[in-house]
Amino acid sequence: VRTRSSIELVKPIATFKTRESKSNVASIVSTMANRGKGFGPPLNNISETVGNTPMVKISDRICPKGRTIYAKCEFFNPLSSVKDRLALSIIEAAENDGSLKPGQTVVEATSGNTGIAVAMMCAQRGYPCVITMAEPFSIERRKLMRMLGAKVIVTPKAGKGTGMVEKAKELAEKHGWFLCHQFETDANWKIHYETTGPEICNDLKGMNFDYWVIGYGTGGTFHGAGKYIKEHSPSTKIILAEPGAANLIGSGIKTARNDDGTPATSHPAFKPHPIQGWTPDFIPLVLEKGLDHCIQDEIIEIPDGAAVQTSLALAKNEGILTGISGGASMWAAVETAKNAPEGSVIVVMLPDTGERYLSTPLFSGIVEEMNEEELEIARSTPSWVLER
C-alpha cells in the first residue's frame, strides 16, 4: 500500500492553455450539431434511464500535462449516483427469481445513495420501502428518500455501518420483508459487468486505456466493471483507493462474517472518515470476492483533506459538481497520472453529485450570505442593494 503526499491541484486560471487538437475541435462541433436532435422515443419508466453515462475529459488545470484523465460521470443517472444501477439490478433479479413478491416491503441498509436508488425503484414499481441509515450520514439523503416515499430508520452512530446492516436484517426477519443485501448479492457486481464495464470499453474503443481508478463502497463497481475490463483490456491497470484513516484492505485483516455473508463485527482497522459512501466499517462480501480474483493492481490511500480539496477543485475549475467520494477518486487519478508514463490515459469513476453533501464538510466553507467582495459588486451600481 502506498500513501502519497497531498498535492496542489488548482493551477492559476491565467496560466491555463487549452491543448485541444483539431480532431477534438471537430468532435466538439459535431456534438454541438447534435444538440436538439432529441433523446429518442419516449421511455416507459424512469428505470430505463439508468446507465450509459458519459465520460468527460479533465483539463490540464487539474490533469498533469502529457496525460489524459476521463471522468465517468455517474451523476447522469436518474437519481444522480452509480447506485441507481445496483438498485435496478437487485429489484429486477428478485422479481425474476420470485424472492420479491408483489406488494412486499423492501428494506435495505445504506449510507444514502443506495437507499435513494432503492426508494426510486420501489416508488416506480409500487413496493413499500424501508431504509436503515446510520446517524452520521447527511440529512439531505434522508429527506430525498422520504420524498420518494421511503420510511427512514436512523440508527445510532455508535453502531456504525454494521449497526444499520444488523437493523435491516432484524426488520426483514421480523416482518417478512425483502432484504436487498447490497453488500452480499451477486446482482450488485453483475450489473456493472453487464453495463459499466462495457460502456467504458466501448467509449474508448480504438484508444489507449492504461488505468482505471475507483474507490469502493459495496465493491460492486470495482468487482463487476473491473472483471469486464480485465477480460477485454488486460493491459489496463486497476487502481483501488480507500481512505487512509480506514485502510481495511491495506490492513490485511479479513472481515468476520455470519453465515449469510453479512459482517459479524466491526473491522478493527476502521476509523471514522469523511468520504460518505466509501469504506463502511467492514469489508463487503462483494468487494472481497473481487479482491479474491486479484483484479486490483495497486491500492492507494487517500490522505485527510484531499477528497474535499479535489471536489472543490473540480467544481471551480471544471464545472463538475461531484461529492466527496468523487473528489477522493479524482485525487487518486491525478496521483496515478503524475506517476504514469507520458501519453497515458486514465479513467476515473465519479460516483455521485455534490448536491448530496450540502450539510457535510464539502460545503462548510460555502456561505449563504453575500461576502464583502459580492457586496462591493452590488454597490457598484445604485439600484437594489441588499445591505446587511
N, C-alpha and C positions, 0 to 999 in steps of 0.2 A: 504494500500500500504506500502510495506516495502522497505526501501533503505538500502542496505548493504554496508559495507565499502570495499574499494579496497583491493585486496589481492596480494600476491606474488605468481605467478603461476608457475614459472620455477624453478625446482629443479636442483641442480648441477648434471651434467652428471655422475660424478664419483660415486654418491651415488645411482644411479638408479639400481634397481634389478628387473629383469623380474619375473612375477608371473604366467607365462603360466603353466597351468595344462597339464597332459598327454593327456586329451581329446582335449585341444586346439592345442597341438603339432600335434596330429593326424589329426585335421582339416586342419592345415596348410599344412601338407604333402599331403593330399587329394586335396587341392586347387592347389598346385604346379603340381600334377599329371595331372590335367585337363587342364593346360595351353597347348596351341597348338591344343586343340580339335576343336576350331572354334566357332564362334558366333551362327551359324545356317545358314539356306538358305539365299541367298541374299534378301535384303528388296526392296520394290517397291519405297520408297522415304524416305527422311530424317525424316519426321514426325513420322515414325514407330519406331524410336529410342527413343522417349520420354518416360520417366518413367522407372520403375524397377531399380532405383538407389540403390547402395549398402549402407549398414551400416558398419562402421569401428570402432573397439574398440579403445578407447583412453587410452594410457599407464598411469602408475602412476607417470610419470613426471608431468602430469597435473591433472589427476583424483585422488581425495582423496582416500587413502587406504581403502580397505574394501567395496568400492562401484564400480560400473561399469557404464561407460558412453559409449554409442554408438552414433556415429555421422552419421546422414542420409545425405549422400554427394550428394546434388542436382547439383553440378557442373559436374556430369557424364551425365547430359542431353546434347543433341547435341550442343546447344548454351550456355552451361555452367551455366545455372541457373534454379531455380524452376519455373520461369515464362514461360518456354517452355511448361509446362503442361497447364497453363492458356491460352496461345495463341492458342494452338491446340484446346482446348475446345471451345473457343469463335468463332473461324473461322468455325469449324465443325458444331456447333449449329446454326450459322447464315446461313450456306449453307443449312442445313437440313430444317430450317423453312422458307427459301426463303427471309429472310431480307437482305442477301448479294447476289447480282446479279453477274453473270459472267462479269469480266472486271471492276467492280465497284471499286473505290478507297476506301481503308481502312485507317481510321485516328484514332489516339489514343494519349492521354497524358500520359507521363511516366517519371520516374526518370532514365530510361535507360534499365533495364533488360527486362521489358515487351515490350518495343519498339524493342529491338533486336530480341526477340522471335516472335513478330508480323511480323517484317520485314522478318524473316526466312520463316514463313508460307506463306506470300504474295509472296515471291520470288519463293517458291516451287509450288504455285498454280496459279501464274500469275495475281495477283492483284497489281495494283499500291498502294503504301504505303506512307502516310504522318504521321510524328510523331511530336508532340509538346513536348518540354522539357525545363524545367526551367534552366536558365543560370548557376547556381552553380554546376550542376552535371558534372561528369568527361568527359573530352574531348574525351577519348578513346571510350566512349559509342556512341558519335555522329559519330565517324569515322566508328565504326562497323556497325551501322545502314545504313550509306551511302554506305559502301562496299556491303551491302546486297540489295542495290538498292532503299532504302527509301529516301524521302526528309525529312530533319530535320529542323523544325521551332523552333528556340530558343527564349523563352520568357524572359522578364526582371526579374531579381531576386526579384525585389520589389513585383511582383505578387505571388511569392512562388508557392506552388502546385496548389492552387485554380486558379491562373492565367493561368497555362498551360492547366488545365481542361477546363476553360472557352474558351480559344482559340480553342481547339479541337472541342468543341461543336459549336462554331461560324462557323468554317470551314465546319463542317458536314452539318449544316443548309444552309449555303450559296451555297455550291456546290453539295448538294445531295449525300454526301459521307456516307459510313457506319461507324458509331462511335462504337468502341468496348465496351465502358462503363465498363472497367475492375473493377472500384470501386463499381459498382452497380449491374452488371449482375449475375444471379444465375449460369450461366455457369462457373463462376470463382470457387465458392466453390464446385460445383458438381463434377468437375474433381478430386478434392482432396478426396472427399468422395468415388469416384469410383476407385481411383488408389493409392494415397499416404497413406491414412489410411489403406487400405487392405495390401499394401506392408509391412508396419511396423508390423502389427499384424501377418501376415503370416511368416515373417522372424524371429519373436520372439516366434513362436508357441512352447509351452512346457516350456517357460522360464518365469521368473518374468518380469513384466513390470510395474514399480512403478510410474515413472514420465515421462511426455513428455514436453519438453521445447521449446518454439518458440517465436519469435518476430512477429511483423506484419507490412506489407506494405499496401496491399489491405485488408488483413484479410482473404483471400480465403483459404490459407493452414490451418490456425487456425480454421476457421469455418467448412470446409469440412472434413479434416482429424480428427479434434477434435471431430466432431459429430460421425464419424465412431468409433473412439477409445472409446468414452464413451459408445457407444452401445455394443461393442464387448469386452471391457476390462474395465468394470465400476469401478474397484478399482484403475485404473491409475489416478493419479492427473495431471492436466494440468496447467503448469506454463507459463503465458503470460508475456513477457517482453516489456518494452518501454523505451526510453531514459529519464533519469532524467530531462534533460533540456526541454523535450516536453512531459510532463505527461498528455496527453489528457484524457485518460481513468481515471487515478487517480484523475483528477480534478472534475469528476462527472458532467461536463458540456457537454451537447449534442451538436452535430453539427446542425446548422440551414440548412435546405435543400430546394431546388427547388422541383417542382412537380415531376421531373424525378429522384429524389434521389441524384442528384449532390449537392455539397456543395454550399450554398448561400453566405457564408462569411468564412473568415479565423478563425480558432478556437482561442479563447482568451488565451488559455494556451500554445499555440505553441511558441517555440523559436528555432532558428536555431541550428542544431546538426550535428555531423559528420557522422552519420550512414545512408549513402545513401541507398535508397530503403525502409527504415523503416519510419513509422510515418510521413506522409505528414501533412500539416497544417489544417487537418480536419480529422474527424473520418469517414472512408469509410462506406458506407451503408452495404456492405458485412460483414465487421467487426462488425458493430452494431447489425446486425441480429444474429451473432454468440454469442455476448455478451448477447443478449436478451434470448438466450437459456441457459445462465449460464454455458457454457462449462468450463470456467476457474475456477480453484480452488484458484489460487494466482496470484498476479501481482507483478513483480519485476521491479524496476527502475535501469537502467544501469548508473553508475556514469561516469563522464567525464574521458576520457583516458582509461577506462577499455576495450573497444571494440578493439582499436588499439593494446593495450598491449597483449591482448589474441590472436588476429590474428597472431601477430609476434611469440608468444609462440607456436602456432600450427605449424607454418612453421618451426621453428628452432628445435622443439622437437618431432614433429610427422611426418614431411614431408607433412603436409596438407596445401595446399595453398587456403585459403578462404578469402573472403572480410571482410570489417569492420562489416557488419551485422552478418556474421558468427562468428566473434570474440565476438560480443555482446551476441549472443545466447549461445556460449560456456561459457562465463563468468557466465551467469545466470545458466547454467547447473552445473558448478563447485560449485557455491554457494548453489545450491539446494542439490548437493551431500554432501557437508560439513554438512548440517543440516538434512540429511536423515538418517534413521536407517542403521546400517551396513548390507551389503548384498543387498542394494537397486540397482535397475537397472534404469538408466536414458537414455532416447533417446532425442537427440537434433538435430534440423534442421540446416544444413549449406547451406544457400540459393544459394551461387554462388562462383565464382572463384576469387582469389586475383588479377589476371591479369587485372580485370576490374577497378582497383584502382591505376594504375601507377602514375596518376597525383594528387592523394589525399594525405592526411596526413599519410596514411598507409605506403607510400614509401618515406616519406620526409627524413628519416634517412638512406636510401639506396643510396649509391653514385655510380656513373658511373665509375669513375677513380679508379686506384689501390690506396689503402691506404698504410701506412708505413709498416704494417705487410706483406701485399701482395708483396710490393717491396722487402722486405727483403728476402722473399721466392724466388722471381725471381732472385735476385742477388746471391743466394746460389750456383748457377751453372753458368758457364761462358757464355753460348750462349744466344743470342736473348733476351736481357734485354731492355725493353722499358722504358727508363728513362724519367722523367718529363721534 
